[in-house]
Amino acid sequence: MRASLLLLLLFAGSAAAQHDDYFSRVDRDGDGRVSLHEFLERMSFGFRQMDVDGNDVLEPHEQHIPDAPTITLAQHHERFTAQFRRQDADGDGFLSPTELLAPPR
């Protein structure tokens, strides 16, 4: 019984540390909240990695999916701006750790 409780406490502490670490990587200026700019920077990391020619457009061949639609960085930002607004539960224009780590709506 004690061993399982200890494992549970260690896991909970580890999960909390991972959440804090993720939040601090997104919160680039360290002010304890995530701005739209910081959010878009983080959410665009994969886009930029896949955009081999650097033209801010993901073509199907860059996505490695034959029938994938072409998507621009502006379209990508529009989609994630809408997600940011949905996750900003208190409407203050920033994401708290709780808002950032909540499942997307």
Buried (B, 14 or more C-beta within 10 A) or exposed (E): EEEEEEEEEEEEEEEEEEBEEBBEEBBEEEEEBBBBEBBBBBBBEEBEEEBEEEEBBBBEEBBEEEEEEEBBBEBBBEEBBEBBEEBBEEEEEBBBBEBBBEEEE
